[in-house]
Amino acid sequence: MTGTLETSSGTAGAARKPPVAAVLAAVGIPMFMATLDNLVVANALPVIKHDLGASLTDLQWFVNAYTLAFASLLLTASALGDRLGRRRLFMIGISVFTAASAACAMASEPWMLILFRAIQGFGAAAIMPLSLTLLSASVPEKMRSAAIGIWGGISGLGVALGPVVGGAVVSGLSWQWIFWLNVPIGIVAVPLVARVLSESYGGARRLDVVGLLLSAGGVLAVVWGVIHGADDGWTSAVVLGGLLGGAALLVAFIAWELRVTDPMLHLRMFRNRGFSVINAVAFTFAVGVFGSIFLLVQYFQVVQGYTPLQSGIRTLPWTMAPMVVAPLAGLIVDRVGPRVLVATGQVFLAAALGWMAMITTVDVSYGSFVLPFILGGIGMGLTFAPTATVVMASASSDDQGMASGANNTIREVGVAMGVAVLASVFASHGGYTTPQSYVDGLAPAIGVGAVIVAVGAVVALFLPGRKGLLSKIATAARCEAERDSEPGLAPLH
């Protein structure tokens, strides 16, 4: 079965070999749209809060509704793409994301924006993992790491332009236009994907409905508990019920995946050291960094009184750096190994966050933030491309969609947990009432983020490090997948 599927995929790819630049455009434009939307929304939160009369909990759910919906369906989207066609589901995801963006722009109540942000997340679940899988399948192996580096740079461009575009739109037009901007991008992206990319398939398997419900319910319950911990008390029945119930659902999910014939997540992939370690780092990275960004992007508006555009411009030293660094990291990852790049990136990020936590006051000058912003941006750039390279190298061709889905799931759960945990730390020490109150909450929250990222730096030391090891990881993963598929053979350890 595996050989047949790989041959059919290869035949489809061989029938049409578009230029690498066209492939990068086809997978990069939709990914750019989804990436841009994260920080565009974050920078507009203070304005949306005022216009819709939203609470702090609403602001968290404007972010978490997207990330939770995204995370809960990533593995399912990857599995459906393997079965129904990766390009087909990619285009469906783009269409759903585009339509939901238009609905977000027309929202007039907080609950409406939360609902349509969740639908956006459903569309994005088919965009992000499949963009990497389609890219990996569409470029020659010798160019893969460089292409992934450019892919990471495009993602970095979305991060870089998000605060600026959001600020410019909110200042010159209205916050609704941050969502209307997605509509023409989506309209252009669908026919481009149809023309440039060939269809490809992975290992055909049934939809794991039970696994979907257990994983989505577990993540939702845990994050719900964390969000309400600061306000309702960590020992309250609602919070404890969410935390313990969510943990029980996640344990049940693992138990189910170990026994079901067609799991949505092959847990055997985590026996690969590189895959396990890079996903652990992706989680700590997302919790510490994106939880901090959620609060930092509001600092210049809430505390120092800048407009959204002025605030977005001031974040450029941080957000522009990944666009430059990520492609360079992709070019050299095969030479130096992922351990050096990812571990260094986490050290830079932890130092940057700790630096900002120490210097943040009500009247600190903007110049004091420039160096830690640059340091943090370099750290993010050193993380993006090597992470994607390790994930793709750690899986067989049939399992690459699942591997990408698992990595994106873990990272997006980290984003949701990061926003929830650090917002809870923020709410425990401060609030939005005065600039000083905001700083009182911001500094300890960012400090917690720095500690979490520092843990990831230690974990990253266990990544593969020597030249050429990534190819060995790929060979080992492929052999393990084939061995597990043979009856009567014990799994490799």
C-alpha positions in Angstrom: 0.0 0.0 0.0 2.7 2.4 0.9 4.7 1.8 -2.2 1.6 2.2 -4.3 0.6 5.5 -2.7 4.1 6.9 -3.0 4.3 5.9 -6.7 1.0 7.6 -7.5 2.0 10.7 -5.7 5.3 10.8 -7.5 3.6 10.3 -10.8 1.3 13.1 -10.2 4.2 15.3 -9.3 6.3 14.2 -12.3 3.5 15.1 -14.7 4.0 18.8 -14.1 7.1 20.4 -12.6 6.4 24.1 -12.0 9.3 26.5 -11.1 10.2 26.6 -7.4 9.3 30.3 -7.3 5.8 29.5 -8.5 5.4 26.8 -5.9 6.6 29.1 -3.2 4.1 31.7 -4.3 1.2 29.1 -4.4 1.9 27.8 -0.9 3.3 31.1 0.6 0.5 33.5 -0.3 -2.2 31.6 1.7 0.2 31.0 4.5 1.1 34.7 4.5 -2.6 35.6 4.8 -3.1 33.3 7.8 0.1 34.4 9.5 -0.7 38.1 8.9 -4.0 37.7 10.5 -2.6 36.7 13.9 -0.7 40.0 14.7 -3.1 42.2 12.7 -5.8 41.2 15.2 -3.5 41.5 18.2 -2.5 45.1 17.3 -6.1 46.1 16.9 -7.3 44.6 20.2 -7.5 47.9 22.1 -9.6 49.5 19.3 -11.9 46.4 19.0 -12.2 46.4 22.8 -13.5 50.0 22.7 -15.8 49.6 19.7 -17.4 46.4 20.7 -17.3 46.9 24.5 -15.2 43.8 24.9 -13.8 42.5 28.2 -10.3 41.1 28.8 -11.8 37.6 28.5 -13.3 38.6 25.1 -9.9 39.8 24.0 -8.4 36.5 24.9 -11.1 34.6 23.0 -10.7 36.8 19.9 -7.2 35.2 19.8 -8.0 31.8 21.3 -11.2 31.1 19.3 -9.0 31.1 16.3 -6.1 29.2 17.7 -8.3 26.5 19.5 -10.3 25.9 16.3 -7.1 25.8 14.4 -5.4 23.4 16.7 -8.3 21.1 17.2 -8.7 20.4 13.4 -5.0 20.4 12.2 -4.6 16.7 12.5 -8.0 16.0 11.0 -7.3 18.3 8.1 -3.9 16.6 7.5 -5.6 13.2 7.5 -8.4 14.3 5.1 -5.8 15.9 2.8 -3.9 12.6 2.7 -7.1 10.8 1.8 -9.0 13.2 -0.4 -6.1 15.2 -1.9 -3.8 17.7 -0.2 -4.3 20.4 -2.9 -8.1 20.0 -2.9 -8.3 20.4 0.9 -5.8 23.3 0.8 -8.1 25.2 -1.6 -11.1 24.4 0.6 -9.2 25.8 3.6 -8.4 29.0 1.7 -12.0 29.5 0.7 -13.3 28.9 4.2 -10.8 31.3 5.7 -11.6 34.0 3.1 -15.4 33.7 3.7 -14.9 33.8 7.5 -12.8 36.9 7.2 -15.6 38.7 5.5 -18.0 37.6 8.3 -15.5 38.9 10.9 -15.5 42.3 9.2 -19.3 42.5 9.6 -19.4 41.4 13.3 -21.1 43.9 15.6 -21.0 42.0 18.9 -18.0 40.3 20.7 -19.7 36.9 20.4 -20.1 37.3 16.7 -16.4 38.1 16.2 -15.4 35.1 18.5 -17.6 32.8 16.4 -16.3 33.9 13.0 -12.7 33.8 14.3 -13.3 30.2 15.2 -14.5 29.5 11.6 -11.3 31.3 10.4 -9.4 28.8 12.5 -11.1 25.9 10.8 -10.0 27.2 7.4 -6.4 27.9 8.6 -6.2 24.3 9.9 -6.1 23.2 6.2 -3.7 26.0 5.2 -0.7 25.9 7.5 0.2 22.2 7.6 -0.7 21.4 4.0 1.3 24.4 2.8 4.5 22.8 4.2 3.5 19.3 3.0 2.7 20.5 -0.6 6.0 22.5 -0.7 8.0 19.5 0.5 6.4 17.3 -2.2 6.8 19.9 -5.0 10.5 20.8 -4.8 13.6 18.7 -5.4 15.1 17.2 -2.3 18.4 19.0 -2.7 16.5 22.4 -2.6 14.1 21.4 0.2 15.9 23.0 3.1 16.5 26.3 1.2 12.8 26.3 0.1 11.7 25.7 3.6 13.9 28.6 4.7 12.2 30.9 2.2 8.8 29.5 3.4 9.8 30.5 6.9 10.8 33.9 5.6 7.4 34.4 4.1 5.9 33.5 7.4 8.2 36.0 9.0 7.0 38.6 6.5 3.5 38.0 7.7 4.6 38.4 11.3 6.5 41.6 10.4 3.8 43.3 8.4 1.0 42.3 10.8 1.3 45.0 13.4 2.1 47.7 10.7 -0.7 46.7 8.4 -3.1 46.4 11.3 -2.0 49.8 12.7 -2.3 51.5 9.3 -5.7 50.1 8.6 -7.1 50.8 12.1 -5.6 54.4 12.0 -6.7 55.2 8.4 -9.9 53.2 8.0 -11.4 51.0 10.7 -10.6 47.7 12.4 -13.0 45.8 10.1 -10.6 46.3 7.2 -8.0 44.1 8.8 -10.4 41.3 7.8 -11.6 42.7 4.5 -7.9 42.6 3.3 -8.0 38.8 3.3 -10.7 38.6 0.8 -8.8 39.7 -2.4 -5.8 37.7 -1.3 -8.0 34.6 -0.9 -9.6 35.2 -4.3 -6.2 35.3 -6.0 -4.8 32.4 -4.1 -7.3 29.7 -5.0 -6.8 29.8 -8.8 -3.0 30.1 -8.3 -2.9 26.9 -6.3 -5.1 25.1 -8.8 -2.8 26.1 -11.6 0.6 25.6 -10.0 0.4 22.7 -7.6 -0.2 19.1 -8.5 -2.5 16.9 -6.4 -0.8 14.5 -4.0 -2.0 11.9 -1.5 -0.6 10.2 1.6 -1.6 7.0 3.4 -5.3 6.7 3.0 -7.0 6.2 6.4 -10.4 6.7 8.0 -11.4 9.8 9.9 -10.7 9.3 13.6 -13.9 11.0 15.0 -13.3 9.8 18.5 -9.7 11.1 18.5 -10.9 14.4 17.2 -13.5 14.8 19.9 -11.2 13.7 22.7 -8.3 16.0 21.6 -10.4 19.1 20.9 -12.5 18.7 24.1 -9.3 18.2 26.2 -7.6 21.2 24.8 -10.7 23.4 25.1 -11.3 22.4 28.7 -7.7 22.9 29.9 -7.4 26.4 28.3 -10.9 27.4 29.6 -9.7 26.5 33.1 -6.5 28.5 32.7 -8.3 31.6 31.3 -10.7 31.7 34.2 -8.2 30.8 36.9 -7.2 34.4 37.8 -10.8 35.7 38.0 -12.7 32.7 39.5 -9.9 31.3 41.6 -7.7 28.3 40.9 -9.5 26.1 43.4 -13.0 27.0 42.2 -15.2 24.1 40.9 -15.3 25.6 37.3 -11.6 26.0 37.0 -10.6 22.7 38.6 -13.3 20.9 36.6 -11.9 22.4 33.4 -8.3 21.5 34.2 -8.8 18.0 35.5 -11.5 17.2 33.0 -9.3 18.4 30.1 -6.3 16.4 31.4 -8.5 13.3 31.6 -9.7 13.8 28.0 -6.2 14.2 26.8 -5.1 11.0 28.6 -8.1 9.2 27.0 -7.0 10.6 23.6 -3.5 9.0 24.0 -5.0 5.7 25.1 -7.4 5.7 22.2 -4.7 6.5 19.7 -2.6 3.6 20.9 -5.4 1.1 20.3 -7.3 2.4 17.3 -6.5 0.9 13.8 -6.5 4.3 12.0 -5.4 6.9 14.5 -5.4 10.6 13.6 -1.9 10.7 15.2 0.6 7.9 14.9 2.3 8.1 18.3 5.2 6.0 17.0 6.5 9.1 15.4 7.4 10.4 18.8 9.9 7.5 19.3 12.0 9.5 16.9 14.2 11.7 19.1 14.4 14.6 16.7 10.6 14.7 16.2 9.9 14.5 20.0 12.4 17.2 20.9 11.5 19.7 18.2 7.8 19.5 19.2 8.6 20.0 22.8 10.6 23.1 21.8 7.8 24.3 19.6 5.4 24.2 22.5 7.6 26.1 25.0 8.5 28.6 22.2 4.8 29.2 21.5 3.8 29.5 25.1 6.5 31.9 26.1 6.8 34.1 22.9 3.2 34.4 21.7 1.8 34.8 25.2 4.2 37.7 25.7 3.4 39.2 22.2 -0.3 39.2 23.1 0.5 41.7 25.9 3.5 43.5 24.4 1.7 44.7 21.3 -0.8 46.5 23.4 1.8 48.2 25.7 2.6 51.1 23.4 -1.1 52.0 23.0 -2.4 51.3 26.5 0.6 52.7 28.4 2.3 55.2 26.2 -0.6 56.4 24.2 0.6 55.7 20.6 -1.8 55.0 17.8 -2.1 51.5 16.4 0.1 52.5 13.4 2.7 54.1 15.6 2.7 51.0 17.8 3.1 48.7 14.8 6.0 50.6 13.4 7.7 50.4 16.8 7.6 46.6 16.7 9.4 46.3 13.4 12.9 45.7 14.8 11.4 42.5 16.3 9.0 41.4 13.6 11.2 42.2 10.5 14.2 40.1 11.7 12.6 36.7 11.1 12.0 37.6 7.5 15.7 38.0 7.0 17.1 35.4 9.4 14.7 32.4 8.6 15.9 32.0 4.9 19.5 32.2 6.0 18.8 29.5 8.7 17.2 27.3 6.1 20.3 27.6 3.9 22.7 26.5 6.6 20.7 24.0 8.7 22.0 21.0 6.7 25.5 22.1 7.4 25.4 23.0 11.1 22.5 20.9 12.2 19.3 22.1 13.9 20.6 21.9 17.4 22.9 24.9 17.2 20.3 27.1 15.4 17.3 26.2 17.5 19.1 26.3 20.8 20.7 29.6 20.0 17.3 31.0 18.9 15.7 30.0 22.2 18.6 31.6 24.2 18.2 34.8 22.3 14.4 34.8 22.8 14.7 34.1 26.6 17.3 36.8 27.0 15.1 39.3 25.0 12.0 38.6 27.0 13.9 38.8 30.3 15.5 42.1 29.2 12.1 43.6 28.4 10.6 42.4 31.7 13.4 44.2 33.6 13.2 47.5 31.7 9.5 47.9 31.2 8.1 51.0 33.1 5.4 53.6 32.3 7.9 56.1 31.0 10.7 54.0 29.6 12.0 55.3 26.2 11.4 53.4 23.0 15.1 53.2 22.3 15.5 50.9 25.3 13.4 48.3 23.5 15.2 48.3 20.2 18.1 45.9 21.1 15.9 43.3 22.9 13.4 43.5 20.0 16.2 42.7 17.5 17.5 39.9 19.6 14.1 38.4 19.9 13.5 38.7 16.2 16.8 36.9 15.4 15.8 34.2 17.9 12.4 33.7 16.1 14.1 33.5 12.7 16.6 30.9 13.9 13.6 28.8 15.1 11.2 28.7 12.2 13.0 27.0 9.3 15.0 24.5 11.3 11.8 23.4 13.1 10.1 22.8 9.8 13.1 21.0 8.4 13.3 18.6 11.3 9.6 17.8 11.2 9.7 17.0 7.5 12.9 15.0 7.8 11.6 12.9 10.7 8.6 11.4 8.7 8.1 9.2 5.7 6.5 10.7 2.7 3.1 9.1 3.7 3.4 10.5 7.2 4.6 14.1 6.4 1.1 15.5 6.4 0.4 14.0 9.8 3.8 15.1 11.1 3.2 18.7 9.9 -0.3 18.6 11.4 1.0 17.3 14.8 3.7 20.0 14.9 1.2 22.8 14.0 -1.2 21.4 16.6 1.3 21.4 19.4 2.5 24.9 18.5 -1.0 26.3 18.3 -2.0 24.7 21.5 1.0 26.4 22.9 -0.2 29.8 21.5 -3.5 29.3 23.2 -2.0 28.2 26.5 0.6 31.0 26.3 -2.1 33.7 25.9 -4.2 32.1 28.7 -1.4 31.6 31.2 0.4 34.9 30.7 -2.9 36.8 30.6 -3.7 35.1 33.9 -0.4 36.2 35.4 -1.0 39.7 34.0 -4.5 39.8 35.6 -3.2 38.6 38.9 -0.8 41.5 39.2 -2.3 44.4 37.1 -5.0 45.4 34.6 -6.2 48.0 32.1 -7.3 50.6 34.7 -4.1 52.8 34.5 -0.8 52.7 32.7 1.0 51.8 35.9 -1.5 48.9 36.5 -0.8 47.6 33.0 3.0 47.7 33.6 2.5 46.0 37.0 0.9 43.1 35.2 3.1 43.1 32.1 6.5 42.8 33.7 5.9 39.6 35.6 3.9 38.0 32.7 6.9 38.6 30.3 9.2 37.3 33.0 7.3 34.0 33.1 7.4 33.8 29.3 11.2 34.2 29.5 11.5 31.3 31.9 9.4 29.1 29.7 11.4 29.8 26.7 14.6 29.2 28.7 13.4 25.7 29.4 12.9 25.2 25.7 16.6 26.2 25.2 17.7 23.4 27.4 15.4 20.9 25.7 16.8 22.0 22.3 20.3 20.7 23.3 19.0 17.2 22.7 18.3 17.9 19.0 20.4 16.3 16.3 23.5 18.3 15.7 26.1 16.9 13.4 26.3 17.4 9.6 24.2 15.0 7.6 22.2 13.6 10.5 18.9 14.9 9.1 19.1 12.4 6.3 19.6 9.6 8.8 16.6 10.8 10.7 14.5 10.5 7.6 15.8 7.1 6.8 15.2 5.8 10.3 11.7 7.2 10.3 10.9 5.6 7.0 12.3 2.3 8.0 10.3 2.4 11.3 7.1 3.2 9.5 7.6 0.3 7.1 8.6 -2.0 9.9 5.5 -1.1 12.0 3.3 -1.9 8.9 4.6 -5.4 8.6 2.7 -8.0 10.7 4.7 -9.9 13.3 7.5 -7.5 13.6 8.3 -5.7 16.8 8.5 -1.9 16.7 11.9 -0.3 16.6 13.0 1.6 19.7 
